[in-house]
Amino acid sequence: MTCTETSALFSDLFDGELPANAAENVMAHIASCDRCRADYRKLVRTVRFVRANSGAPALRGAQGARYEEFMRSIVEEGYGKEPVQVLVEQAGDLLRGAPAEGELS
């Protein structure tokens, strides 16, 4: 099994979605290849970090929070702001160059 073939199966291996024989082949390659072992370890750490922190709220004013507020204005009927209003407020904050409330500068 080549490094390219192995790395293409990293996610499936991590998620337990490979048939037993394929998982054994991938794990055998990882055990014998320093590069693939390091790459797989990075993937595992990244996925665990993202899964552990996926529920963390975005800081108000940060890019993720701006997107979240915009999406809420589209999806939630009782949000209280129209999408265009959210965009205008956010654009104004950006043009002024001042961090929005709670944003790190």
Phi and psi in degrees as a GROMACS rama.xvg file:
@    title "Ramachandran Plot"
@    xaxis  label "Phi"
@    yaxis  label "Psi"
@TYPE xy
-87.06  167.268  THR-2
-62.4793  -39.643  CYS-3
-63.8955  -45.9013  THR-4
-62.7205  -41.552  GLU-5
-65.8322  -49.1304  THR-6
-64.6457  -27.7189  SER-7
-66.7934  -18.5899  ALA-8
-105.478  2.72134  LEU-9
-53.9689  -50.6447  PHE-10
-62.8027  -43.327  SER-11
-63.5844  -37.8695  ASP-12
-63.4713  -48.9771  LEU-13
-59.9639  -40.1113  PHE-14
-82.8497  -0.459052  ASP-15
70.6417  29.8749  GLY-16
-101.697  4.69636  GLU-17
-93.2811  145.28  LEU-18
-59.8475  154.212  PRO-19
-53.1112  -45.485  ALA-20
-66.9725  -37.7679  ASN-21
-68.0716  -41.1797  ALA-22
-61.8254  -40.8311  ALA-23
-61.9255  -43.0504  GLU-24
-63.8941  -43.6253  ASN-25
-64.8888  -45.7072  VAL-26
-64.4381  -35.6335  MET-27
-64.7253  -41.1256  ALA-28
-65.5499  -44.3688  HIS-29
-59.3451  -40.5531  ILE-30
-65.6879  -27.3433  ALA-31
-101.707  -2.79957  SER-32
-126.17  114.261  CYS-33
-59.4534  -42.5592  ASP-34
-64.3557  -47.5404  ARG-35
-67.2037  -36.1392  CYS-36
-61.8727  -44.5474  ARG-37
-66.0651  -42.4065  ALA-38
-65.1072  -41.4024  ASP-39
-66.4492  -40.2446  TYR-40
-60.9864  -41.148  ARG-41
-62.7778  -43.4334  LYS-42
-61.0167  -46.5414  LEU-43
-60.0659  -46.0772  VAL-44
-62.2828  -42.9637  ARG-45
-64.0015  -47.6612  THR-46
-62.7587  -43.9078  VAL-47
-62.8967  -41.0548  ARG-48
-63.2177  -47.5215  PHE-49
-62.7857  -45.0051  VAL-50
-63.7751  -38.1266  ARG-51
-70.8504  -27.8509  ALA-52
-111.554  9.08717  ASN-53
-67.44  -20.4975  SER-54
-93.6385  0.928614  GLY-55
-68.9406  132.146  ALA-56
-70.8857  146.446  PRO-57
-79.1371  143.986  ALA-58
-67.233  135.49  LEU-59
-58.9902  133.93  ARG-60
93.2076  -21.2942  GLY-61
-72.2756  159.434  ALA-62
-52.1  -46.2401  GLN-63
-62.4904  -38.0691  GLY-64
-70.2569  -36.2386  ALA-65
-62.3705  -45.0333  ARG-66
-63.0835  -45.1043  TYR-67
-59.9572  -44.0689  GLU-68
-63.5892  -42.7569  GLU-69
-61.1975  -46.0694  PHE-70
-65.0328  -39.5789  MET-71
-60.9667  -38.5868  ARG-72
-65.9445  -25.7735  SER-73
-82.2307  -44.5802  ILE-74
-85.7448  -42.5106  VAL-75
-89.1759  115.481  GLU-76
-60.0084  -38.839  GLU-77
-94.1451  22.0951  GLY-78
-62.9865  -35.4715  TYR-79
103.447  -8.43819  GLY-80
-136.093  142.792  LYS-81
-80.4071  151.404  GLU-82
-52.7947  -40.1046  PRO-83
-65.012  -37.1348  VAL-84
-63.8428  -42.2031  GLN-85
-61.393  -45.483  VAL-86
-62.944  -42.3762  LEU-87
-64.1473  -43.9802  VAL-88
-62.172  -43.9953  GLU-89
-67.1086  -39.942  GLN-90
-63.4718  -41.2744  ALA-91
-60.5081  -43.1526  GLY-92
-60.252  -43.7062  ASP-93
-67.8596  -40.6396  LEU-94
-68.3614  -34.8813  LEU-95
-69.5327  -21.0797  ARG-96
76.506  0.769909  GLY-97
-89.0778  139.832  ALA-98
-64.1082  140.703  PRO-99
-68.4951  165.84  ALA-100
-51.9764  126.868  GLU-101
81.8568  -5.15864  GLY-102
-79.2772  141.149  GLU-103
-76.0855  136.509  LEU-104
